[in-house]
Amino acid sequence: MTITFPSSRNSFHPAWLLLVVPPLVSLGLIWWNQNPPVYIGQVIRLSLVLLLVGPLLWMRSGPVGGRTQRLLKEVRALLPGCLLAVLVPGGLAMVDEREAAGFAVWGYGLGCLLMGASTFGGEFEQRTMATLLGQPLPRSVVFAEKIGTLGSLLALATANLLLSLILVPGQSYASEAGGEMLLVPVFVLCSGPFFSLISRSTLAALIFTLTVPMILCGIGALGLELVQRFGHPGETFSEVWSERLVWIGTPIYLVATAMLGWRTFRNLEVREGGAGGRGGTALHPLSRPVDAVLRRLFPVPGGTVQLVRKELRLHVVPWLMAGLMIGLWLLWLTLRHFAQDEDFRSTLNQASALTVFAGILGTLVVVGAGAACVAEERELGTLEWQLTQPVSVSRQWWIKVAVTMALSLGLGILLPVLLLWLGFDRGQLGGESDEQAIRVGVILAGLFFMASATSIYASSISRNTMKATAAAVGLAAGFATVITTVAGSITANLDQTFSGLPEKWQAMNAGKPDWAPSQELLAVLGMAFPAILVLGFVAGLLWLGGQNCRRQVVPVRDVVRQFAGMTLGLLVCLGIFGAIAGQLMVLKQQESWFEMQRMERSNAVATVRGLASSGKLTPEIYGQFNVPTNASPLALTDAILATRGRDAVQDLARQLTQPPQATGYGLGPVMARRYGLISGKATVSPGTNVPAPQPPAAAAGKFYSMDPAMARRYGLTPATNAPATNSPAPAPSGK
């Protein structure tokens, strides 16, 4: 083999080199760490990745045989899912937090689902299924190569996840949920190819692979509950029956989907017409029921109405997701109604878990609708014909955007919220106050518009829906990284600024400047500036998407230029916003600080006035602060604060108002013997007059503690331990 510089042959993509980055960075971070197991685990991770990337890079350097070319093509088709399943756990493994472990598992699961759905879904989307079936090879060989490649990448991703979680200190997620994670690649390997063959769509296959097991499990649990209620009303079924249903039904489901996948591929026939390979007028195999509904909803002919109808029938995945959400919701309500086991009912009534699941499905609807906006027409081959219509391109574009936004909002946001609201009351959903609900709603609205605009822009630069989805995720991650980095730097700068401001404000002796806005205006501006930033970001992406929609193919250099321009504009806007927001926050903090100072001063004046009215302020106290005795409480308060600081008034009030504590006074041994306080073998405690244990022999000059009342009783003064001159010492009585 002649070694040459890697060229664009053999279906190799430079993105494969990204798989080497997380283990190399991890090795660099733990190079000096004295932890051999972790170090060995990272070396194993790097070795596994090199076993995949090394041969791919080597085979790209020169010509290879036919079988190797087929395997390279299959590996290339699974690239997006493999990157997601390997890179996300590898990157988050460097974060020693349990929440990072959870995100790593979610990324791994989504990547595995994407790989399973891309096994045959990519062939339909790229219109290469006919070429695949037309090869001079048995279909069993083609099917085995596809399934073998999928299984190998799933095994690599699973091993990388386990090593990333188990060998990283502080993360025990994998040891607790290892069994559930190991089931993910098994389900994907058996059922992913089958669903991609029958749906002929990658996104639809991903959704079916995720939701069909849940639906079947729910139907099985409902059957057990109905048998218990109507067939055996007096008996109580134990959890053993549910466990047996799972243990028996899971292998049957896996074997059945695997066999159906092979049977579907063996009997597959491809015809011309549409991405799904079907003839007729349907743009997609799943669009027929949607088209029947839309035909009745929009019977009036007209250019705009027909464009709206065409856009609605184009978004098959959102309609599919909406139907699945409604079906799962009805199944959940039925199970909750018939369930009698308390543990099972409590599981069904966990609002947090269902809210997270509804959020995931809603996010898929938003991203799927945006990804299909333009890329679906490029995939179907109808975009060039559509641009020749007498309707202007700009009008067609904004109709696309309006329909996509409306569909995303209705099916991705409002529908899940409505289903959760109908299933739970406000208390179960964690009812916040009206102000908090408004704040959360504004934040969610901003995130929705940004996600939807990013997906639409990704669709305008992609050739099919699956690539648009992957591009939308990548662009969202890039923009999120930029925003997070800039926000972190702005926060650190503000913290440093606030650290030295109170001393500066202390010397001002005044409030905020006259030109500064009020607190109410500051709150309004604090909401207006982020809204303006979001609207500008969304408008920029949609404008660029409209320019890309006019072209059948968008060159990579144009995409890089647009992304760089959007990133630069975002940085400039964030810098301006950060400067303005920082100044507004300083003004708000300044006003709050001076308001707190005024409140503390008012409380101090009230405290001094109370002490003066109760007669606790003696002339000596006025003299300590160089204030005349006839000074007002305000003047005395200012003098105390200027002399001893902000907490001096509270300390003075505490000293003057607390009850006097008993204090011991020194008493010489001679005086103690004189008044019978020391006997031969016992000593009388001054405070209690109770014999105490004999102390060691006191040296000359040692004093004993004596209570003030006892000292006065025997005519002693604290200063001299002698009878006072102005009052003769009374003779002790009874002792």
Backbone hydrogen bonds, N-H to C=O, Kabsch-Sander energy under -0.5 kcal/mol:
donor,donor_aa,acceptor,acceptor_aa,energy
3,I,1,M,-0.5
4,T,2,T,-0.6
4,T,61,S,-0.5
7,S,60,R,-0.7
9,R,7,S,-2.4
12,F,9,R,-1.1
16,W,13,H,-2.0
17,L,14,P,-1.7
18,L,15,A,-1.5
19,L,16,W,-1.5
20,V,17,L,-1.2
21,V,18,L,-1.1
24,L,20,V,-1.6
25,V,21,V,-2.7
26,S,22,P,-2.5
27,L,23,P,-2.3
28,G,24,L,-2.1
29,L,25,V,-2.0
30,I,26,S,-1.8
31,W,28,G,-0.6
33,N,30,I,-1.2
35,N,33,N,-2.1
39,Y,35,N,-2.1
40,I,36,P,-2.9
41,G,37,P,-2.4
42,Q,38,V,-2.2
43,V,39,Y,-1.9
44,I,40,I,-2.2
45,R,41,G,-2.2
46,L,42,Q,-2.3
47,S,43,V,-2.3
48,L,44,I,-2.4
49,V,45,R,-2.0
50,L,46,L,-2.3
51,L,47,S,-1.8
52,L,48,L,-0.8
52,L,49,V,-0.9
53,V,49,V,-2.9
54,G,50,L,-2.2
56,L,52,L,-1.3
57,L,53,V,-2.7
58,W,54,G,-2.4
59,M,55,P,-2.9
60,R,56,L,-1.3
61,S,57,L,-0.6
61,S,58,W,-1.0
62,G,59,M,-0.8
69,Q,65,G,-2.1
70,R,66,G,-2.1
71,L,67,R,-2.2
72,L,68,T,-2.6
73,K,69,Q,-2.2
74,E,70,R,-2.0
75,V,71,L,-2.5
76,R,72,L,-2.5
77,A,73,K,-1.8
78,L,74,E,-1.2
79,L,76,R,-1.3
82,C,78,L,-2.1
83,L,79,L,-2.7
84,L,80,P,-2.0
85,A,81,G,-2.4
86,V,82,C,-1.8
87,L,83,L,-2.7
88,V,83,L,-0.5
88,V,84,L,-0.9
90,G,86,V,-1.8
91,G,87,L,-2.9
92,L,88,V,-2.4
93,A,89,P,-1.4
94,M,91,G,-1.1
95,V,92,L,-1.6
96,D,94,M,-0.6
97,E,95,V,-1.9
101,A,97,E,-1.2
102,G,98,R,-1.7
103,F,99,E,-2.0
104,A,100,A,-2.2
105,V,101,A,-2.1
106,W,102,G,-2.1
107,G,103,F,-2.6
108,Y,104,A,-2.3
109,G,105,V,-2.6
110,L,106,W,-2.5
111,G,107,G,-2.3
112,C,108,Y,-2.3
113,L,109,G,-2.3
114,L,110,L,-2.2
115,M,111,G,-2.2
116,G,112,C,-2.3
117,A,113,L,-2.2
118,S,114,L,-1.6
119,T,115,M,-0.5
119,T,116,G,-0.7
121,G,117,A,-1.0
122,G,118,S,-0.9
124,F,120,F,-1.5
125,E,121,G,-2.2
126,Q,122,G,-2.5
127,R,124,F,-0.6
128,T,123,E,-2.5
129,M,123,E,-0.9
132,L,128,T,-2.3
133,L,129,M,-2.5
134,G,130,A,-1.4
135,Q,132,L,-1.0
137,L,135,Q,-2.4
141,V,138,P,-0.6
142,V,138,P,-1.7
143,F,139,R,-2.8
144,A,140,S,-2.5
145,E,141,V,-2.4
146,K,142,V,-2.1
147,I,143,F,-2.7
148,G,144,A,-2.7
149,T,145,E,-2.2
150,L,146,K,-2.3
151,G,147,I,-2.7
152,S,148,G,-2.2
153,L,149,T,-2.1
154,L,150,L,-2.3
155,A,151,G,-2.3
156,L,152,S,-2.2
157,A,153,L,-2.5
158,T,154,L,-2.3
159,A,155,A,-2.5
160,N,156,L,-2.3
161,L,157,A,-2.1
162,L,158,T,-2.5
163,L,159,A,-2.3
164,S,160,N,-2.1
165,L,161,L,-2.0
166,I,162,L,-2.8
167,L,163,L,-1.2
171,Q,168,V,-1.5
172,S,170,G,-0.6
176,E,172,S,-1.2
177,A,173,Y,-2.3
181,M,177,A,-1.9
182,L,178,G,-2.1
183,L,179,G,-0.9
184,V,180,E,-0.7
184,V,181,M,-0.8
186,V,182,L,-0.7
187,F,183,L,-2.5
188,V,184,V,-2.4
189,L,185,P,-2.6
190,C,186,V,-1.9
191,S,187,F,-2.7
192,G,187,F,-0.6
192,G,188,V,-1.7
195,F,191,S,-2.2
196,S,192,G,-2.1
197,L,193,P,-1.6
198,I,194,F,-2.0
199,S,195,F,-2.1
200,R,196,S,-1.3
205,A,201,S,-2.1
206,L,202,T,-2.3
207,I,203,L,-2.2
208,F,204,A,-2.6
209,T,205,A,-2.6
210,L,206,L,-1.5
211,T,207,I,-2.5
212,V,208,F,-2.3
215,I,211,T,-2.5
216,L,212,V,-2.6
217,C,213,P,-2.4
218,G,214,M,-2.5
219,I,215,I,-2.5
220,G,216,L,-2.3
221,A,217,C,-2.4
222,L,218,G,-2.4
223,G,219,I,-2.3
224,L,220,G,-2.0
225,E,221,A,-2.1
226,L,222,L,-2.5
227,V,223,G,-2.4
228,Q,224,L,-2.2
229,R,225,E,-2.4
230,F,226,L,-2.7
231,G,226,L,-0.7
231,G,227,V,-1.2
232,H,227,V,-1.6
235,E,232,H,-1.3
237,F,235,E,-0.5
241,W,238,S,-1.1
242,S,238,S,-0.6
243,E,239,E,-2.3
244,R,240,V,-2.7
245,L,241,W,-2.3
246,V,242,S,-2.0
247,W,243,E,-2.8
248,I,244,R,-2.4
249,G,245,L,-2.7
250,T,246,V,-2.3
252,I,248,I,-1.3
253,Y,249,G,-2.7
254,L,250,T,-2.5
255,V,251,P,-2.8
256,A,252,I,-2.5
257,T,253,Y,-2.5
258,A,254,L,-2.1
259,M,255,V,-2.4
260,L,256,A,-2.6
261,G,257,T,-2.2
262,W,258,A,-1.9
263,R,259,M,-2.5
264,T,260,L,-2.8
265,F,261,G,-2.1
266,R,262,W,-2.5
267,N,263,R,-1.9
268,L,265,F,-0.8
271,R,277,G,-1.8
275,A,283,L,-0.7
277,G,274,G,-1.3
278,R,273,G,-0.9
287,S,284,H,-1.9
288,R,285,P,-0.6
290,V,286,L,-0.5
291,D,287,S,-2.8
292,A,288,R,-1.9
293,V,289,P,-1.6
294,L,290,V,-2.5
295,R,291,D,-2.0
296,R,292,A,-0.8
296,R,293,V,-0.6
297,L,293,V,-1.7
298,F,294,L,-2.4
306,Q,302,G,-2.5
307,L,303,G,-2.0
308,V,304,T,-2.5
309,R,305,V,-2.5
310,K,306,Q,-2.4
311,E,307,L,-2.3
312,L,308,V,-2.3
313,R,309,R,-2.1
314,L,310,K,-1.0
315,H,311,E,-1.0
316,V,314,L,-1.5
319,W,315,H,-0.9
320,L,316,V,-2.4
321,M,317,V,-2.8
322,A,318,P,-2.5
323,G,319,W,-2.3
324,L,320,L,-2.2
325,M,321,M,-2.6
326,I,322,A,-2.3
327,G,323,G,-2.4
328,L,324,L,-2.8
329,W,325,M,-2.2
330,L,326,I,-2.4
331,L,327,G,-2.3
332,W,328,L,-2.4
333,L,329,W,-2.4
334,T,330,L,-2.2
335,L,331,L,-2.4
336,R,332,W,-2.5
337,H,333,L,-1.7
338,F,334,T,-2.1
339,A,335,L,-2.1
345,R,341,D,-2.3
346,S,342,E,-2.6
347,T,343,D,-1.9
348,L,344,F,-2.1
349,N,345,R,-1.5
350,Q,347,T,-1.2
351,A,349,N,-1.1
354,L,350,Q,-1.5
355,T,351,A,-2.2
356,V,352,S,-2.2
357,F,353,A,-2.2
358,A,354,L,-2.6
359,G,355,T,-2.2
360,I,356,V,-2.1
361,L,357,F,-2.3
362,G,358,A,-2.6
363,T,359,G,-2.2
364,L,360,I,-2.1
365,V,361,L,-1.9
366,V,362,G,-2.3
367,V,363,T,-2.7
368,G,364,L,-2.6
369,A,365,V,-2.6
370,G,366,V,-2.0
371,A,367,V,-2.5
372,A,368,G,-1.5
373,C,370,G,-1.1
375,A,371,A,-0.6
377,E,374,V,-0.6
378,R,374,V,-1.9
379,E,375,A,-2.6
380,L,376,E,-2.1
381,G,377,E,-1.1
382,T,377,E,-2.0
383,L,377,E,-0.9
386,Q,382,T,-2.1
387,L,383,L,-2.0
388,T,384,E,-0.6
388,T,385,W,-0.8
389,Q,386,Q,-1.5
396,Q,392,S,-2.2
397,W,393,V,-2.5
398,W,394,S,-2.4
399,I,395,R,-2.0
400,K,396,Q,-2.1
401,V,397,W,-2.5
402,A,398,W,-2.5
403,V,399,I,-2.5
404,T,400,K,-2.6
405,M,401,V,-2.8
406,A,402,A,-2.5
407,L,403,V,-2.7
408,S,404,T,-2.6
409,L,405,M,-2.7
410,G,406,A,-2.7
411,L,407,L,-2.6
412,G,407,L,-0.5
412,G,408,S,-1.8
413,I,408,S,-0.6
413,I,409,L,-1.0
414,L,409,L,-2.8
415,L,410,G,-1.6
417,V,413,I,-1.9
418,L,414,L,-2.7
419,L,415,L,-2.4
420,L,416,P,-2.4
421,W,417,V,-2.5
422,L,418,L,-2.3
423,G,419,L,-1.4
424,F,420,L,-2.1
429,L,425,D,-1.3
430,G,427,G,-1.3
431,G,426,R,-0.8
437,A,433,S,-2.7
438,I,434,D,-2.3
439,R,435,E,-2.3
440,V,436,Q,-2.7
441,G,437,A,-2.4
442,V,438,I,-2.4
443,I,439,R,-2.1
444,L,440,V,-2.6
445,A,441,G,-2.2
446,G,442,V,-2.2
447,L,443,I,-2.4
448,F,444,L,-2.4
449,F,445,A,-2.4
450,M,446,G,-2.1
451,A,447,L,-2.6
452,S,448,F,-2.8
453,A,449,F,-2.4
454,T,450,M,-2.2
455,S,451,A,-2.2
456,I,452,S,-2.2
457,Y,453,A,-2.4
458,A,454,T,-2.4
459,S,455,S,-2.0
460,S,456,I,-1.5
461,I,457,Y,-0.7
461,I,458,A,-0.7
462,S,459,S,-0.8
468,A,464,N,-1.9
469,T,465,T,-2.3
470,A,466,M,-2.3
471,A,467,K,-2.7
472,A,468,A,-2.4
473,V,469,T,-2.1
474,G,470,A,-2.3
475,L,471,A,-2.9
476,A,472,A,-2.5
477,A,473,V,-2.3
478,G,474,G,-2.4
479,F,475,L,-2.9
480,A,476,A,-2.5
481,T,477,A,-2.1
482,V,478,G,-2.1
483,I,479,F,-2.7
484,T,480,A,-2.7
485,T,481,T,-2.5
486,V,482,V,-2.4
487,A,483,I,-2.7
488,G,484,T,-2.5
489,S,485,T,-2.2
490,I,486,V,-2.5
491,T,487,A,-2.5
492,A,488,G,-2.3
493,N,489,S,-2.2
494,L,490,I,-2.4
495,D,491,T,-2.4
496,Q,492,A,-2.1
497,T,493,N,-2.1
498,F,494,L,-2.9
499,S,495,D,-1.2
500,G,496,Q,-0.6
500,G,497,T,-0.9
501,L,498,F,-0.6
504,K,500,G,-0.9
505,W,501,L,-2.9
506,Q,502,P,-2.1
507,A,503,E,-1.0
508,M,505,W,-1.2
509,N,505,W,-0.9
516,A,513,P,-0.9
522,L,518,S,-2.4
523,A,519,Q,-2.1
524,V,520,E,-2.0
525,L,521,L,-2.8
526,G,522,L,-2.3
527,M,523,A,-1.1
527,M,524,V,-0.6
528,A,524,V,-2.0
529,F,525,L,-2.4
531,A,527,M,-1.3
532,I,528,A,-2.6
533,L,529,F,-2.3
534,V,530,P,-2.6
535,L,531,A,-2.6
536,G,532,I,-2.4
537,F,533,L,-2.2
538,V,534,V,-2.7
539,A,535,L,-2.7
540,G,536,G,-2.2
541,L,537,F,-2.1
542,L,538,V,-2.4
543,W,539,A,-2.2
544,L,540,G,-2.2
545,G,541,L,-2.4
546,G,542,L,-2.0
547,Q,543,W,-1.6
548,N,544,L,-2.1
549,C,545,G,-1.9
550,R,546,G,-0.5
550,R,547,Q,-0.7
551,R,548,N,-1.7
559,V,555,P,-1.7
560,V,556,V,-2.7
561,R,557,R,-2.3
562,Q,558,D,-2.5
563,F,559,V,-2.7
564,A,560,V,-2.6
565,G,561,R,-2.4
566,M,562,Q,-2.8
567,T,563,F,-2.6
568,L,564,A,-2.8
569,G,565,G,-2.9
570,L,566,M,-2.5
571,L,567,T,-2.5
572,V,568,L,-2.5
573,C,569,G,-2.7
574,L,570,L,-2.6
575,G,571,L,-2.4
576,I,572,V,-2.7
577,F,573,C,-3.0
578,G,574,L,-2.9
579,A,575,G,-2.4
580,I,576,I,-2.6
581,A,577,F,-3.3
582,G,578,G,-2.6
583,Q,579,A,-2.1
584,L,580,I,-2.4
585,M,581,A,-2.6
586,V,582,G,-2.3
587,L,583,Q,-2.3
588,K,584,L,-2.6
589,Q,585,M,-2.8
590,Q,586,V,-2.6
591,E,587,L,-2.6
592,S,588,K,-2.4
593,W,589,Q,-2.5
594,F,590,Q,-2.6
595,E,591,E,-2.4
596,M,592,S,-2.2
597,Q,593,W,-2.3
598,R,594,F,-2.5
599,M,595,E,-2.2
600,E,596,M,-2.6
601,R,597,Q,-2.4
602,S,598,R,-2.4
603,N,599,M,-2.4
604,A,600,E,-2.2
605,V,601,R,-2.5
606,A,602,S,-2.3
607,T,603,N,-2.0
608,V,604,A,-2.5
609,R,605,V,-2.5
610,G,606,A,-1.9
611,L,607,T,-2.2
612,A,608,V,-2.5
613,S,609,R,-2.4
614,S,610,G,-1.6
615,G,612,A,-1.1
616,K,611,L,-2.1
617,L,611,L,-0.7
618,T,616,K,-1.0
621,I,618,T,-0.7
622,Y,618,T,-1.5
623,G,619,P,-2.4
624,Q,620,E,-1.8
625,F,621,I,-0.9
625,F,622,Y,-0.5
626,N,623,G,-1.3
627,V,622,Y,-2.4
631,A,628,P,-1.8
636,L,632,S,-2.4
637,T,633,P,-2.4
638,D,634,L,-2.3
639,A,635,A,-2.1
640,I,636,L,-2.4
641,L,637,T,-2.7
642,A,638,D,-2.3
643,T,639,A,-1.7
644,R,640,I,-2.9
645,G,641,L,-1.4
648,A,645,G,-1.2
651,D,647,D,-1.9
652,L,648,A,-2.6
653,A,649,V,-2.5
654,R,650,Q,-2.1
655,Q,651,D,-2.0
656,L,652,L,-2.1
657,T,653,A,-1.8
658,Q,654,R,-1.3
665,Y,706,M,-1.8
667,L,704,Y,-0.9
672,A,668,G,-2.3
673,R,669,P,-2.3
674,R,670,V,-2.2
675,Y,671,M,-2.0
676,G,673,R,-1.1
677,L,672,A,-3.4
678,I,672,A,-0.8
679,S,682,A,-2.1
683,T,692,A,-1.1
684,V,677,L,-1.9
685,S,683,T,-0.6
685,S,690,V,-1.6
689,N,685,S,-2.9
692,A,683,T,-2.8
702,K,699,A,-1.7
704,Y,667,L,-2.5
706,M,665,Y,-1.6
711,A,707,D,-2.3
712,R,708,P,-2.5
713,R,709,A,-1.9
714,Y,710,M,-1.7
715,G,712,R,-1.2
716,L,711,A,-3.6
717,T,722,A,-1.3
721,N,717,T,-2.5
724,A,715,G,-0.8
